[in-house]
Amino acid sequence: MRQINSYAGREPPSPSKVQGLSDEELKLINNDIDILETNELEMTPIAPITPGIVIYAILKDQILMPLLQGFAWTGFLLSIRPIASVIIAQGQHTGIWVSNLLGLNKLHRR
């Protein structure tokens, strides 16, 4: 709903911090907000949410953007595959070197 409202040209209400306020202060803030909202509603008409806006939001946010993000992620993974194989090989080589250094690869004869 936030995206649809932004596509329709509506501004979302800005959140205000209300932690640590007394009940009287909250009542005063609520009264001020109510007065500001009624003044704003009387001055500017609310933009309607048309079916075109809903279709645009669905196509963009649910179909197009995930598709593009999937292509970008897959392209990134494919491009780092050669580098990752070199890193894995070096890690295996280093692991064998450390285990030989510590004597963990010696065969125990009975």
Stockholm file with secondary structure:
# STOCKHOLM 1.0

chainA/1-110         MRQINSYAGREPPSPSKVQGLSDEELKLINNDIDILETNELEMTPIAPITPGIVIYAILKDQILMPLLQGFAWTGFLLSIRPIASVIIAQGQHTGIWVSNLLGLNKLHRR
#=GR chainA/1-110 SS CHHHHHHTTCCCCCCCCCTTCCHHHHHHHHHHHHHHHHHHHHHSCCCCCCHHHHHHHHIIIIIIHHHHHHHHHHHHHHHHHHHHHHHHHHHHHHHHHHHHHHTTTCCCCC
#=GC SS_cons         CHHHHHHTTCCCCCCCCCTTCCHHHHHHHHHHHHHHHHHHHHHSCCCCCCHHHHHHHHIIIIIIHHHHHHHHHHHHHHHHHHHHHHHHHHHHHHHHHHHHHHTTTCCCCC
//
